[in-house]
Amino acid sequence: MKFRRKPRETVDINLASLIDVVFILLLFFVVTTTFTRETQLRVDLPESVSGAPTEDQNTKLLDIAISADGVFSVNNQLLPKNDLASLMDALRTASDGDTSLPVSISADGKAEHQFVITAMDAAGKLGFSHLRMTTVEAQTTP
């Protein structure tokens, strides 16, 4: 006896609704994600064994010295206060209003960065554009 078999129905999975759900999830994640770009200051400090002055030694130079305790001095004159206003006044009187003079900042190696930034800020607010950072010559190891 021969039995008749039922024809098999082809089973199809409808992917249209699945694709709709995936696109909605993608849209949700794009909208709710916050993109933050962290800015960093990249500083590559050069190392020098020897150096030579680039400008004439006879030109007038403003020297800001910062001790490890944060005490400022302008051209070897100690300031009564260690704040931005007194440093700006001392730079203004030492330069006689000439902002084309080079400013040299000599900070102790153990001084806080805030003191150096205060000195740079004072020079920048007064309009000085030539700024130098002085260092000690590196010792060569034999």
Order of alpha helices (4+ residues) and beta strands (2+ residues): alpha-beta-beta-beta-alpha-beta-alpha-beta
